Amino acid sequence: MDISRLSETYKEEAHELLGKAEHCLIDLEHAPSDGEIINTIFRSLHTIKGSGSMFGFNRIAGFTHEFENLFDMIRTGAVTVTKDIIDLTLSACDHIRLLLGDETVPQTDTESLSFRLRNIIPASGKDVRLEPAAQHDTNALSTYRITFKPHETIFLRGINLVPIFDELHTFGTVIVSGCPGTMRLADMDPERCYASWTILLTTERSYNDIRTIFVFVEDDSDLAIDLIDSADMNPGDATYKRIGDILVERGDLTDEMLAAMLEGHKLIGEMAVEKGLVAPEAVDAALAEQSVVRSERSKRQNDTARMSIRVKSEKLDSLVNLAGEMVTLTARFNQRVSENGGESDVLVEMLTRLTDELRDTSMAMRMVPVEEMFSGYARLVRDLAKDLGKDIDLVTAGNDTELDKNIIEALKDPLMHIIRNAADHGIETPEARRAVGKDAQGTIRLSAEHAGAHVLITVSDDGGGLDRSRILKKAVERGLVKENAGLSAHEIEQMIFLPGFSTAEKTTSVSGRGVGMDIVKKNVEKLRGTVEIRSEAGKGTMFTLKIPLTLAIVDGLLARIGDDHFVLNISNIDECVDLTEDIVASGHGSEVVHFRGEIIPFVRLRKSFGIGGERPAVERMVVIRIGDRRIGLVVDDVLGKHQTVIKSLGSSFSGIDEVAGATILGDGTVALILDVTMIIQHTIDTADRGGGMAIRNIIGVS
């Protein structure tokens, strides 16, 4: 057995469990009595500990065991959740991450956290000690039927039954069916017990744990604890026994009674009550048992159906590449059939359909919810608020929105920079917020939503908004603009994306070095995305990242310049028009045209790319929308829509920013996929070096 491979799998799963535990700890701070959150944290720690022992991570297992004990006591109410406990557990999560990467971390660091844990427990309100946690499988739920019939004399011994039921409720989900007995009211002795109960308990705890609850009343009662359902007994079937079978198993009916009633046409439970064979309470208990077990089995069945398989990302990438090759090969095959004068038959259509399904399925396999990325920022915001002395709440929305896993990885750092700036520059201190009539707690909202072939990710805050006068002042001081440049609000806001630009008066651990927002813009543009800013003084700022759903496929418009072919992302295109002489004449010799009531600058790609040959008599202009502006890209001809799988150009062409990749057309021709944003930026930079052009003045992009 390859232990090293299993160890790596353990580390991957441990990191996922730590992320889940951290997210739950942040939620627990707002809802300290939420049992489900506490149980989730406990299960995460228990799994890290148990698997750690199995694969030789004994130091991690021993350290995690102490915090597992802590949350076991929190589950039972022996310890109360406090801010100090949450702070310490978050630090423990950080320490476990260090140990996962390097077990040579000083032992004194581990002992220091353990010492803090032991000292923090009494401060929680209970004087308790950390004891070994009960050994039971916290990942599997089992259902028990507990038949509890106290003897009549049990109350004469001064025994109170209420704590037994209270403790059972701490073990899991409980349904109690009581039978008041058949004694006539006139004959009852108030000091005697005539009732009995059937209790259904769905729990993670063991048989012995349940038996312990009844240890003081076993001699004074008839007690039966029967395991009626577990994952081992029934891993996938959602069915369960019929009511009659349950009543026989419980001893309420005999086999003969059941057989006689089966000859009738009524429900077994109804007939048994009518004949006086069982009490209505017994039938109710049987119905409850049937419902509970069927529900638990159905949950396990659904969990099995949703079972996931861990696959290395490299294998998924390889599958997508192979699917892309199939798409290209199918297109070439179709074109070859067409060139030879043949007609597309059923087999060709089937091949095309199956290839498209293969491509879509392989692409869907790389799509993951943004929830995992979003949940990681809760800890970041909490730590930032603590360092900055602010009260900040992170609110997320659209967590189930899916994106290509490669895009999610590429977005983590840009979003982190935006959130850090929102916490540091955007959200005011509690005192400053109260002074202007705001709630002391600031809010950063992180959301995602689909918009066609894109996902819009927004980061907004309810802080003071961008200080445009301060931004302009810093820009003038650095010589970026003249003092009376007369810039628009949009142009001023765009300056925060300049390399090294910062309005902070001093450098802190959070910001002030001018590194961040320029990286944000560059990284987003590498993803073929855009960043937009909206800010209102006193009300806050919103950054909107418009990102394609996937990097591997593009719905494009195929264009031609001379003998060369290019693909433009269709999501950026407003329309295509013939660039006739009268339209060109409306610009009076400059690189702009008057079109549909507005002035649109244009770029001749033939000239920009240095492609020789004669221009056609009538060129085509593809009108592109960048933010709230429209720009024209002039080509020789537009050949139509073309869905393509992107191929990397390799490291030899990595410096060509205007090209996002390449694709192979049906006839084997290579077409370059253009990055429109970088083409416009390159045109502006060229105009600046050349002393200025109309396109620079009209676009107004910094």
C-alpha angles and dihedrals in degrees: 000000000000101000093179091059091049090048091054090050089052091052092051092050092044091055090051091049091048090052090051091047092050092050090050092048090057089050091046090058088064095039107029094171098050104125095195092057091047091050091050091053090046092051092049092052092044092053093047089051097044096045090043091059090047094054099039101262091131097155091054091045093051094046094045090048091067093055091043087057090050093055091043087060090046088054092055094045095248091120128037121222113249135174089252091056091051092047091050094046091051088052088049090054090053090049093050088053089054091050091050089057099038126008090192089081105131113275088223089069091056093046091048092058091045090051091050089050093053091049095047096055098076089048089063092074102264129083101226138143129222108256128178109281120243110269109238137130106265093183097064128063121211130187122222131191110216116194107196119184112168117204116252091249097054094104091053087069090057094249117159113207097193096083089056092059092042092055092047089058090058089059097061142284113352132191116184124197114187131201113202094202131239100269114127113246092238091056097048123115109212090215094058132076119235099163131095132188141212109207125193112201123185106191148143091230125102131251090255092052090055093045090054091064090061096041094110095049102039093099091050100047147041105250131182124175111189126181103224101169141018139145090260093052094047119009100176118357113103095197125101141183123302120252092255092053091050092051091050092048090051091050095246091117136024125230089250093054091050093049091051093051093047087069089066127077100233130093112279094234093049093049093047091054093045091053091048092239095126136016119253088243090061091054091047089053091050092049090049091050092050092049095047096048094045090050093051092046091049090052091052090047091053091046089053090050090051093047111140130210121218109236126178113248091233090065091051091049090051091050091052091049091051091049088052090052089051091051091051094045092049091051091051091047092052091048092049090052090050093048091052090056095251125137124236105261130195094272092054091049091049091050091051093048094048091047091052091049091049090051094048093046094048090048091049090053089063093051114101132174117263088228092095092054094043094049091057091063094061090076091045093054092045092052092044092051090051093048094046096043092240136129108233131168122198115214120189131194135179093032092158093058109121129224136172108278091233091056091049090054091049093049098053095085097041091051091046091055092049093048092048091052091047090053095044105034103018110044114063126219116272090254093051091048093051090049091061095042099261129133111268091238116075123210131220112193121202117187142163132199138166120254109180110289090351140070120224112214114188130190112191135169135191094225132116098295128232114320098226094183090055092047091050092047091054091047091053091047090054092047094244094128138009118261094247098036093133094222122181123243089254093053092049092050091050090061091078086073093062115111112265094005116146136154094200114122092212137018116254136176087264105045147327103106095096092239116124119046095060088052089049092057095044094049093047092049089051086060089054088252137125137224122219128187130208119179135171123190112252094003105069146253134277127200116196120197114196107200131175114245092240139010094213102068135039132193097215147170114240114223134178133216111182106312094334125098128211136183123217121196104254094211089071095049123100099178146323123238139176109257096225125184094256091054091049091047091057089072093058094226098315129110093264136085134199104238130167092344098310139084112251122188116216139199124211103221091196089064095039093051095041095238113168129217135072123307115240118253091252118030126196123240119207108204110217125194116216109181106310094338133086125216130180125227112199120214135164096248143348113228100188143262118331128183109207142178111231119238122197117243092217132236093297090071098033092114094062101095095177092067119068095185143299141264137198118240125217093267092050094260116143115233123192118228108223127220100219095192093056092045090056092045091049090050090052092049090050090050091051092052090047095055099265138307136208092255090059093053096044100043092046095192118153 
